[in-house]
Amino acid sequence: MESRSQRSKKTDVKMTARAASGAINKPALVPDFIAQEEQYNIIMPQKAILQQPGMKDDESGKLGSKIKELEEDRARLQKTSNVLQTHTEKHRALAEEASKTCDGLQEIEGLNRAQKQAAGNQNTAEVRLNRSLEEVERLKSQLNNVKQLSKMHFEAAKVLSFTEEEFMKALDWGKL
């Protein structure tokens, strides 16, 4: 009769043989590198069992080559994972830099809007100033006209006062 541990070892050997032949189906949704790592985790303990006396050399060789192949696949996948990690870090850094650039561009747009608003306010102030200057010129012109009229009235009043005095003198001469 076989003991429980002997039956377990035979079952492990059968499972290892099926794994080596590809008879174990992996789930369709599991990526290859995860399935490879699972196979590696199953085969490594079985390798120790195969190295025990009484194991057939043919089975041992197949499993050994399968283990070697899985180790190579694991190394290749580890390299790929490292490269992908490096690319991810580079892309993350580029995304951060793009975010900073975007923030800078938004700040520049804000400054441009403020500058346009200031230019509009300046134009409004210039228009008001020009209107005020035109009003001042118009008022100066009116003041000059008023001055000229006042001067003419003053001259006329002066002439009238002389004429009145002469008229009075003439009247006074007539009484004499």
Phi and psi in degrees as a GROMACS rama.xvg file:
@    title "Ramachandran Plot"
@    xaxis  label "Phi"
@    yaxis  label "Psi"
@TYPE xy
-91.4634  145.193  GLU-2
-83.1292  168.12  SER-3
-62.1908  -41.9445  ARG-4
-66.0115  -34.1032  SER-5
-68.6012  -41.5467  GLN-6
-62.9537  -40.2049  ARG-7
-62.7988  -40.2437  SER-8
-65.5906  -41.5265  LYS-9
-64.8742  -40.2759  LYS-10
-63.4673  -42.3839  THR-11
-61.2397  -40.3824  ASP-12
-65.8322  -41.1952  VAL-13
-64.0879  -42.6445  LYS-14
-63.5818  -39.4873  MET-15
-64.7559  -40.676  THR-16
-65.4927  -40.9859  ALA-17
-65.4349  -38.9924  ARG-18
-63.759  -40.7792  ALA-19
-67.4577  -34.5686  ALA-20
-83.8887  -6.69168  SER-21
86.2055  13.9902  GLY-22
-73.0059  -21.3447  ALA-23
-78.4362  122.679  ILE-24
-88.3128  133.231  ASN-25
-98.6657  153.186  LYS-26
-61.3597  146.871  PRO-27
-68.7638  -26.3897  ALA-28
-86.9141  -7.10783  LEU-29
-87.2338  125.829  VAL-30
-62.4543  155.856  PRO-31
-58.0381  -42.9118  ASP-32
-67.2849  -28.0598  PHE-33
-73.8538  -43.435  ILE-34
-61.7367  -39.5852  ALA-35
-62.619  -42.5574  GLN-36
-66.9268  -37.9662  GLU-37
-62.6223  -44.06  GLU-38
-61.7981  -40.4224  GLN-39
-61.0525  -44.2437  TYR-40
-65.124  -28.9312  ASN-41
-79.0505  -41.2168  ILE-42
-75.9879  -33.4683  ILE-43
-59.212  -47.0903  MET-44
-64.3786  -31.8433  PRO-45
-71.2985  -27.3659  GLN-46
-61.9279  -40.6607  LYS-47
-63.5528  -37.5485  ALA-48
-67.0702  -39.5934  ILE-49
-66.1798  -26.7993  LEU-50
-78.3805  -3.147  GLN-51
-75.3754  154.368  GLN-52
-64.3394  148.536  PRO-53
98.0297  -2.34906  GLY-54
-87.7223  142.234  MET-55
-72.4835  140.01  LYS-56
-66.0697  -34.6863  ASP-57
-64.0446  -47.6035  ASP-58
-64.5941  -41.1434  GLU-59
-63.0717  -40.6285  SER-60
-66.0673  -42.4972  GLY-61
-62.0549  -45.772  LYS-62
-68.122  -36.7969  LEU-63
-62.465  -42.9357  GLY-64
-67.6766  -36.5627  SER-65
-65.5161  -40.2456  LYS-66
-63.1477  -43.6003  ILE-67
-62.2298  -43.2945  LYS-68
-62.445  -43.1058  GLU-69
-65.4088  -37.5869  LEU-70
-65.0756  -39.458  GLU-71
-64.7358  -43.9639  GLU-72
-61.6307  -41.7191  ASP-73
-62.0078  -44.1397  ARG-74
-62.6471  -44.1042  ALA-75
-62.6238  -43.8067  ARG-76
-66.6792  -34.0988  LEU-77
-64.9919  -41.5744  GLN-78
-62.6036  -44.5405  LYS-79
-60.6922  -43.1207  THR-80
-61.1347  -41.6719  SER-81
-63.8308  -42.2722  ASN-82
-63.4436  -44.017  VAL-83
-63.8628  -37.7355  LEU-84
-63.1905  -43.1309  GLN-85
-61.4468  -44.8791  THR-86
-62.7667  -40.4208  HIS-87
-61.4813  -44.0441  THR-88
-64.3298  -40.6002  GLU-89
-63.7633  -44.1283  LYS-90
-64.968  -36.943  HIS-91
-63.865  -42.9246  ARG-92
-64.0847  -41.0754  ALA-93
-64.1276  -38.5602  LEU-94
-65.0288  -40.4892  ALA-95
-63.9445  -42.6276  GLU-96
-64.1257  -41.2996  GLU-97
-64.2996  -37.611  ALA-98
-64.0373  -42.9825  SER-99
-63.9025  -41.672  LYS-100
-62.7856  -41.61  THR-101
-61.7145  -43.4098  CYS-102
-61.1532  -42.0682  ASP-103
-63.0638  -40.8269  GLY-104
-66.0331  -38.5292  LEU-105
-64.3499  -38.6598  GLN-106
-65.0468  -41.6904  GLU-107
-63.3662  -41.8033  ILE-108
-61.4513  -40.0933  GLU-109
-62.4356  -42.7991  GLY-110
-64.8251  -39.2201  LEU-111
-62.9027  -41.8533  ASN-112
-62.4023  -43.4969  ARG-113
-62.9794  -39.7173  ALA-114
-65.3736  -42.0125  GLN-115
-63.9337  -39.8902  LYS-116
-65.2953  -41.5633  GLN-117
-64.1385  -39.2329  ALA-118
-64.7813  -40.5524  ALA-119
-63.2239  -42.4611  GLY-120
-63.3628  -39.2947  ASN-121
-64.895  -42.8773  GLN-122
-61.1764  -42.2995  ASN-123
-61.0176  -43.7612  THR-124
-64.5079  -39.5826  ALA-125
-64.7141  -40.5299  GLU-126
-63.1558  -44.1667  VAL-127
-63.0233  -42.4117  ARG-128
-61.7282  -45.0691  LEU-129
-61.852  -40.8309  ASN-130
-64.3449  -41.1627  ARG-131
-63.651  -42.4753  SER-132
-62.9843  -40.3442  LEU-133
-63.0496  -40.1674  GLU-134
-65.0777  -40.7887  GLU-135
-62.9685  -43.2883  VAL-136
-63.0627  -42.0327  GLU-137
-62.8761  -42.8507  ARG-138
-66.2671  -36.776  LEU-139
-62.3909  -43.2925  LYS-140
-61.5637  -44.0046  SER-141
-63.4459  -39.4478  GLN-142
-63.2367  -42.0141  LEU-143
-61.6814  -41.5412  ASN-144
-62.5364  -42.2452  ASN-145
-63.7553  -41.5476  VAL-146
-60.4326  -45.4793  LYS-147
-63.242  -42.7309  GLN-148
-64.0151  -41.5355  LEU-149
-62.6014  -42.4163  SER-150
-63.4552  -42.5325  LYS-151
-65.5375  -40.226  MET-152
-64.3634  -40.2516  HIS-153
-63.5326  -44.9346  PHE-154
-62.2416  -43.3718  GLU-155
-64.7145  -41.0285  ALA-156
-63.8677  -39.575  ALA-157
-64.4382  -45.1285  LYS-158
-62.9398  -41.7922  VAL-159
-64.0036  -39.2302  LEU-160
-65.603  -37.8383  SER-161
-65.977  -42.8352  PHE-162
-64.8271  -39.1394  THR-163
-65.3864  -41.9472  GLU-164
-63.8211  -44.2927  GLU-165
-64.1464  -38.5828  GLU-166
-62.7039  -41.1852  PHE-167
-66.615  -39.3236  MET-168
-66.0593  -40.628  LYS-169
-64.019  -36.6038  ALA-170
-68.2359  -41.2951  LEU-171
-66.54  -30.762  ASP-172
-71.9407  -33.4278  TRP-173
-71.2524  -22.9277  GLY-174
-84.443  -23.2359  LYS-175
